């Protein structure tokens, strides 16, 4: 079992297999998502556990990761013009245009 294996699976294998990624994302809640990831990972030759997946789910972001998300860019050396965030258990109560200051 290895968190590195989980990272490789999510960062390398899943992007190369978009149909599998869509199938896994459709699982819904975290428990079913974790089980689907472990099953798909094992079938593809990766070795990680549900416990490792739940550790990632419950991990706190570093200060630089929080700044990147708040700033609307992906963390890392290169800036990107988009950011995809899968929202679970989040309720959006309002949206303000950029630069409006919320008024």
C-alpha positions, 0 to 999 in steps of 0.5 A, a space after each residue: 500500500 502506498 500513497 505514491 501509488 494513489 498519486 500515480 493512479 490519479 495523476 497519470 492513469 486516470 487522465 489517460 482513461 477518461 471513461 474510467 474517470 467519469 465512471 468513478 466520479 459518478 459514484 457519489 459519496 466518499 465511501 463508494 468513491 473510495 471503493 471504486 478507486 481501490 477496485 479500479 486501481 487494483 485492476 490497473 496494477 496499483 496498490 493503495 487502500 481505502 484508508 489512504 484515500 480517506 487520508 487524502 479526503 481528510 487532509 488539510 491544504 498547505 498555506 500555498 495550496 490555500 492561496 492558490 485556490 483562493 487566487 483561482 489558479 492551480 498550485 504549482 510552478 505554471 499558472 493555468 487559466 482554469 481550476 476544476 474543483 469537485 464540490 462535495 457537501 458544499 452549498 453555494 448561497 451567492 455569486 458576485 462578479 469578479 472585482 465587485 467586492 461583494 456589493 
